[in-house]
Amino acid sequence: MPTTSNTEKEPVCPICGGIGFIRQDLPIDDPDFGKLKPCVCQQHKSNRAEQTRLYKMSNLDSFKKMTFESFSVQGRLGLGDEQIFSLQNALSHSRQFAASPKGWLLLSGSYGCGKTHLAAAIANTCVEYGMATIFLTVPDLLDWLRYSYDAADSTFEQRFEEIRNVNLLVLDDLGAQNATPWAAEKLFQIIDYRYIRRLPLVVTSNQRLEDLDDRIRSRLQDPEISTQVSITAPDYRSPVRDVYDPLVHQLQLLNERTFGNFSLREPEHLSAEAQASLESAYRAANDFAEQPRGWLMLVGGYGSGKTHLAAAVGNYRKGMGDDPVFVVVPDLLDHLRATFGPSSNVSYDDLFQRVKTTPLLILDDLGTQSATPWAREKLYQIFNERYNAKLPTVITTSEKIENLDARIQSRMLDNRLCSIYAILAPAYRGGGGPRLEQRKTRTR
């Protein structure tokens, strides 16, 4: 956003001569005769100051390079016609909205598809036009409101009203917030207020509409005010590969498994011990996702929920900009073996090294597949490398720990690094039980 340099002098206003006030030419009997009136230049300064304040509050400076001109459609290699069309369609709708901000625009798609870029481009364009604009990620918005309770420069009510009434509100990453009852209510109040008054709103989300709060979903689905645009292109940070890559593909298959739709299964009336173990594992996985440190091991029978929680950790960190690796252990070993084949396009050393050293590794279904000497040795090398480097790792298994390789056991039983949670619940039977709201919990 353009600002005046400290070393530059602003031109003197030709109306007031730089005084800032003018004397009105009025009849002597007019009650305002002789009174000074602020010059229009003062109003311009006030407007610029307000725009600068909103710009800083929105943190748009971090997104200033995200413009319509810098948005790439054809520059992504390997995209299909449908994916390219979805990008072109989203770009067209975003340009139209920025030119005439009316109604609502909902941009949905997976992580890294470009929806935040387009939302920021809309905000940057409207700021250039002089439109009061607030651009915030939803988690930051809620943190900002919580902070206002203790802020000295404004009250919660002032900030809340400012967000509800600003000319253009851009909410990025709806669905990533910790949905405490307070957060859900505040968010709904903001969205409902703008819905009733038909105030312009741009929303981005990687969540399915059916996974959002019912009240918010009903507003976003109203065709009279809201335009929904879906982007089907993949994460631009993950190059399209000519060969199947197990380190990229698996988490994409599980991208709908989040903390928000994990069921605590209360309607099934589990035993108190099983219920407590499920809740404890959920909290531990949530804590780990917030701040990945050490190892998290989830032990339980098939269908108990451990893979869902492991995938939720991966999807949460992916949403935070990380690049976690999620692999099913039997599949990993098969792919490592396949790299020795003459037709393989993937180097064994490359694949093995990526698994050993990735900043966050999620190993699903560790168990009896490690029975062969070759498999046991490869798995031990992975665990040993990550143990020595203290790299964050999530492991799920349906095996008893004493049935695993003794060398791997020794690493897992080091409670300075590894936390083990046993899920005692039986296999999930379905039934659409209520979901536990995603929330921040105390870091272990």
N, C-alpha and C positions, 0 to 999 in steps of 0.2 A: 504494500500500500504506500503510495507516495506521501512523503512527509517533508516538511521544511527543514533544511539543514540549519544547525546552530550558527553557522558562519554566514548564512545568507540573510539579507534583510528583505522583509516583505514589502511590496510596493505600497506607497502611501495611498490611502483611499481618496479618490477624487471628490467624494461627496462630503466627508467630514474632515478631510485634511489630516487624518490620523488621530483625531481626538477621540473618536469612538461614539460621539453623540452629536446630534444636530438639534437646532432650535427650529420649532415648527412655525410656519408662516400662517398664523391664525388671527381672527378678529380679536380685539382687545377684550371683548366680553365673553370669549370662549373660556371655559374653566381650565383648559390646558394651555392657555396663553402664557408664554414665558417659561414653560417647563421643557427640560431637555428630554429628547427621545433617543434611545439606542439606534445607532446607524445600522443599515443592513449588513455592513461588513462585520459587525459584532455577531450577528446571527450566523453568518457564514463560518466565522471562527468557532462558534459554539457547535455548529453542525460537524465541522471537521474534527473537533476535539472528541465529540461523542462517537464519531465513526472510528477514530483511532482507539478509543477505549474498548469498543465492541470488537474491533479487529484483534487487539491484544488478548482480550478475554477468550475469543474463539480459537486462539492459537493458530490462526490461519497462516501466520508467517511460516510455519512448518510445512504448509501445503501450497506455498505461493507458486511453485513450479508446476502444480497440477492445474493445467489449463486445457481448454478444448483443443488448442493447437498441438499440445504435447501428448494428447491421448492417441495411442497407437491402435489401429484396427488391423491393417494389413501387415504390420510389422512382426506379428507373432507367427513363427514358423509352425507348420503342421496342423493348423486349424482347419476344421471342416467348413463347408459352406454354411451350415446351420449356425455354427458358432460365430463365424464372421458376420452373418446377418444379425445375430443377437447383439453384437457389439455396435454395428452400424445403427441399428434401431434404437439402442440405448443412448448413443451419442446424439442422434437426431432429436429424440424426446427431451434430452437434457438441454440442448441448445434452444429449443422452442420454449422450454420453461424459463430459462435464464433471460430470454428476450422479453417474456411477458409472464412474470411470476404470479400465476393464479392457480388455485386449487392445490392438490397434493400430487407428489410424484414419489412412487415407491420403487426403488431399485433393488432387486434381489439377485442373489447368485452366490457361488462358493467363494471361499477366501481367495483373494488375489485376482479376481476376475476383472476388476476395474471400476467397481461401483463407487468406492470411496473417492477415486480420482475424479469421476464425473460429478459427484456431490460437491467436492471441493471446487471444481471448475465453475459450477453454478454459483457457489458462494462468492468466489473471487470476482466473477463477472458482475454480480449484483452489488458488491462493495464498490467496484469501479464506477457503477452508475450512481452511487451515492445512497443506496438503499441500506437502511439499518439491518444488519444481518448477524445472526449468531450461529456459529458452526461448532458443534460439540459431539464427541462420541458419547453414547448414552451412559457408560460407566463414569466418564469424567463429569457429565452433567449432574449425576446423582451425588458424586463426591463433592462437587462444587456447591450443591445445595446444602449438604451436610456441614461443610466448612462454614457456610454463612451463619450458622447458629452462633459461632464464636468470633465472627469477623467484626472488626471495629469500624470499618468504613461503610457498612450497609447491614440491613437486617435481612432475615430470611424472607420476609414478606416482600421486601423491595426486589430482591433478586428473582424470586418466584414470579412476581408480576411482570418483571422485565422479560423473562423468558417466554411467558405466556403471550405477551403482547407485541414482541418485536416484529418488525415488518416481515422478515423472512427467518424462519427457524430451520436449520439443517441438523437432523439427528442421525449420526453415523453409528452403525453396528447395533441396531436394535435387536435385543435378544441375548447380547453378551453380558448384560448387567447381572449382578447378583439380585435375584428377584425376591428380596425380603418383602413382607407385606407393606412396609412403609415405602420402599422404592417403587413397588408396583402401583401403589395408590397415587404417589406424586406424579409418576410418569403418565398414568391415565388422566389425571386432572389436567396436565399440560395439553395432552393430545385432544381430550374432549373439549377443552376450552377453545382451542383453535378450530376444532371441527364445527362447533356450534356457530362460531363467528366467521367461518370460511376464510381463515387466515392462511396464507401460503406456508407449505411445509414440504420438506424433502426428507425422506427416510431411506436408509440403506439397511439391509439385513441379510444374513446368510441362513436364517431360520426359515422353515416352512411356516406359512401363515397359520396353519392349524396348531402349531406349537407355541404360538404367542398367546398372551392374555386374551381371553374371549372378548372382553370389552374393547380392547385396542384393535383386535382383528376385525370386529364389526365395523369400526370406523374406516380402517384401511381398505376394506372391501367395498365400500360404498362407491359405485361407479359414477355417481353424480359429482363427486368431488375428487376422487382418487384415480390416478392412472398407474397401473401396475406394469412394470417392465422387468422381464427376466433376462439375465445374462447367462448363457450356457457355456461360455468359454472357460477353460481351466485356469488355474493359478499361473500368472505370467512369470512367476519366479521359478516355476518347475518346467524346464524345457521339455517339449514333446519329444519322446524318445522313439527311435525306430524299432526298439525291442521291448519286450515286456520287462518291466522293472519291478520286482517284488517290493522294493523299498519305497516306492512311490504309490503303487497301485492299491495296497491293502488298506491303508487308512482312508483312501477315497471311497472304498466300498462301505466303510463304516462311518461316513461323515455325518450321519444322522444320529449317532449315539452320543448324547451329551449328558451333562449332569442334570439339565433341566427336564429331560424326559426319562430319567432313571426312576423306576418304581420301587418304593419301600414296601410294597405288597401288604399293607395293613389289612385289606379286606380278606386276605387268605388266613388270617388268625394264626400266624406262625407262633411257635413256642417263644417264650420270653427270651430264651438264650439265642435262638435263631434270629429273632428280630433285632436284638441288640448287636449281634455280630454283623448283620447287614448294614445297620446304621453306622457302626464303627468303621466298617470298610469304606462306606460312602464318605464319611468325614475325612478319613485319612487320604483318600484319593483326591478329594477336593482341596485339602491342604497342600498336597504334593503338586497339584496343578498350579496353584497360586505361586508356589516357590519350590521348583524341583531341586531337591538336594538328597543325596544318598540313594538308597534303593527302597522300593516299595514292592512287597511281595503279597499277592492275593491268592489264597489257597481256598479251593472249594470244588464241589461237584460240578458236573456239566449242567449248564443252564442256571447256575446260581447267581449270575450277574457280574462275574469277575471280568469277562471280556468287555462287557459294556462299560464298566468303570475304567478299564485300561484305555479303551478307545476314547472315552470322554476326556481323559487326561491329554491324550494326543491331540484331539480336536481343539481343546481349550488352548493348549500351547501354540498350535498352528494359528489360531485366531489372534494370538498375541504377537505374531510375526516370526515365531520359531519354525524350524523345519524338522520335526520329530520323525523318527523312523519306527514304524510299526510292522512287525513281522510275526507270522505264525511259525513256530520253531520247526515243525516237520517240513513246511514249504521252504523255509530258509535252507535247511540241509539238502533238500532236493535240488534247489537252485545252485548251491555250492558244488554239488556233485556234477550238475549239468555243465558247469563252466569248463570241466575237463574235456568235454566233447569237442570234436573238430569243427562242428558247425556253430559253436557258441560265439555270440557277438559280444559277450561280457567277459572281462578278465576276472579270474578267480581272485587275484590279489586285490583288485579294485573293490569288488563286492565285499570280500572279507574285511578289508580295511575300513570300509565305510561303516559296517556293522560294529566293529570294535571301537571306533573312535567317534561316532556321531554324538553330538552334545546331549541328546535324549534318545534312549533306545527303549522300545516297548516290545518285550518278548512274550508272545501269547502261546499258551498250551505247551509249556515245558514238561517233559515227562519221559515215558518209556521209549520214545523215539531215539533217545541217546544211548540205546543198548549196544550198538556196534562200537568197536574200539575207535574207528575213524570219527564217528559222530561224537563220541564222548570227548575225544581229544579236541575237536574243533570248538565244541561248546565250552570246554574248560578254558581254552585260549581266549575266547570272547569274554567270559566272566572274569578271568584273571586280569586281563588288560583293563577292564572297566573298574575292577576292584582296586587295583594299584593307582589308577588315575582318579578314583572317586567320582566317576561319571554317573550322572543321574540315570537310573534304570528302573523300569517297571517290569515285573515278572508275574505271569499267571500260571497256575498249575493245578491239576486235579489230583496230583500224586502226593503221597505222604513224603515229607522232606527226607525221611530216612531211606526212601527208595531211590533217591537221586544219587548221582555220582558223589563219592565221598569228598573229593576236592572241591566241588561246587558247593556241597553242604557247608563246608568250613567257611566259605565266603558268606553264605547266606546267614549263618548263625552268628556272625559278628554284629552284635546289636549296636555297635558304634556307627555302623553304616546302613544296615538293613533292618527295616521294620516289617514284621510279618503279621498279616491279618487273615484269620480263617473265617470264611463265610459258611455258616452252618445251615443256611436255608436250603431246602430241596430245590429241584429244578423248577423254574418259573412256568406257571401254567397259563399265563396270559390273563385276560379279563379286564384290562384297562383300569387298573387301580390308580389312585391318585398319585401324582408325581410330587416328589419333594422339591420345594423351590430351591433353585440354585442360590447359594449364599456363600459369603466369606466365612471361614471358620478359623479358629486360632491355629497358627502354625505350630506344628509339633516341635 
